[in-house]
Amino acid sequence: MAKKTTINIEERKKDILDAALHCFLNFGYAKTSMDDVAKKAGISRPLIYLKFKNKEDLLLGLFDYVMEGRLEEAEKVAAQKDLSKKEKLWKMLEIIKVEPWGKISGCPMSQEFFNTCCDMDEKNFEKFEKTKHKILTDILGDKFEAEVFMMASDGLLEDVPNCTVLKKRLEVLIDKFGK
């Protein structure tokens, strides 16, 4: 019986995170209230506070939720001996850039959401960026080349493209670096 409660608690947390993601992406962080999230999740506002102490904590939880396990997957790709450099770059970018972008793109506040997450959790974001740089260095074999690649790939999101456009841009970038 206890196991079912655990599943319900985790499902509830996922419902809250999905609702918050929807609200932040469509209304922005500043204009989203905990009441908005509760209404979207179909729960009372006090239930949210059982999982998240405030709106900032909820936002920080969202970044983790969207990016959960991605770096570990990317590290496994970088370690694969049977893949070419180009294949590793593509798979790595699918995991850490394309899939997460697919969850947030196409919404009015996509870029604001990403920027707010980065601003509010600089330590976590820095750690994420350092790990991403290390993975790229492992794939490309050069720290400076990895840094340039990382900056270029990040820049491809500046005008908030849809996933199809992002993939085409990444193909061009990978063709230049994946030789």
N, C-alpha and C positions, 0 to 999 in steps of 0.2 A: 504494500500500500504506500509506503514512503517513497518508493521509486516513482509512482505516478505523480505525487506532489512535486517532486524534483523536476519532472518533465514539465508539469504545468507552470512551475516557477520560471524555468528557462524559456518556455513558450511565451509566457507573459513578458519577459524581458525582451525577447525578439519582437513581439508585437509593439512594445513601447518604442524600441529602436527603429522599427520600420515606420511607425507613425511619425516619430520625430524627424526622421530623414525626409519623409514626404513634406512635412510642414516647413522645415528649414530650407529645403530646395525650392519650394514654391512661394514662401512668404518672406524668407530671410530670417536670420538669427534674431535680430532686434525686434521684429514684428511678430515672432512666434511666442506664444505664451504656453505655459505648462497646461493650461486649460485646453488650448488648441490641440496639443499632443494627446491629452487624455480623451478628448472627444473623438479624434481620429482613431485612437486605439480601442475605443469603446469601453473605457474604464474610468474610474474616478481619479481625480488629480492626486489625492493622498496615496493611491497605489503606486504612482510613479515615484513618489518620495521614498518608498520602501527600497527601491533599486538605485535611485540617483538622488543625491543630496540637493541639487539645484539644476538650473538650465545649463550652466557651464559644464557641470559634471556629465550631463546627458550628451552635450555636444562632443565632449572628449571621448565618451563611450562610443559615439557614432564613428569617429575616425578609426578607432580600434576595430569596431564591428565591420566596417567596409574593408579594412586592410588586413584583417585577421588571417594569419597563416601565410600570407603572400610572400613575405621575404624568405621564409623557410622553403617554400616551393621553388622560388627563384634560385636559391642556393643549390638545391638539388639539381636544377637544370644546368647551372654553371659547372657542376661536378661531373656531369655525364660525358663520358669519353667518346661515345659513338655519334655525337652531334657536331656539326660544323660550327664555326664561330657565328655564321649568319643564322643558323637554326637556333643556337643558344640565345642570341640577341632577340630574335623574334619571340621565342617562347617566354623569355624573361619579361619582355615588354607586354606580352599578352597578359601575363600574371599580375604585374605590378602597375600597369598603366591602362591597358585597354579594358580589361574586365571591370576594374573599379570605376573607370570613367563611364562605362556603359550603365553603371548603377546611378550615376548622378547627372549625366549629360542630358540635354534636351529640356532641362528645367530652368525657369527664369533666374534662379539664384545659385546655379552650379558653381560658378567661379567664386562668388562670395562665400559659399559654404566651405570650399576648399581653403580659401585664404583665412577665414575665421578659425578653422581647425588648426592651421599651421601657426597662426598668431597666438592662440590660447594655449597650445601645448608645444612650445618651442623645443623643450628637451626631447620629447617623444619624436617630434618631427625631425630634429637633428639626428637622433639615433637612426631613424628610418633612412634618412639621406646618406649617412655614413655607411650603413650596411648596403644600401643600393650601390654606392660608389665602389665598395669592396667587391661586390658581385660583378660589377662591370669591369673592374680591374682584372679580376680572375678570368673573365671571358676575353677581354681585349689584350691583356698582357702588358698594359701600360697605364699608370695612374693618370697622366696628363690626358691621354686619349680618352680614358674613361670619364674624366671630368668634362671634357668638351662634349662627348656623346651625351652625358647626363644633362648638361645645360641645354643642348640642342633639343633633346627629347622633351624636356620640361617646357621649352619655349613653344613647342607644337600645340600646346593647350591654350596659349594666350588668348586667342580669339574664340575660345569655347566651341570647337568644332564638334560635329556629330561623330559617332564611332567610325562610320565609313570613311570620312575624310581623315580622321586621325590615323586609321590603318594605312591609308595610301601615303600619308606623310611619313609614317614610320618605315614603310617599305623603302622609300627613297633614302632615308637616313641609314637604315640598315645596309642597303646596297653600298653606301659610301664607306661604312666602317667595317662591314663584315667580310672583307676580302682576306 
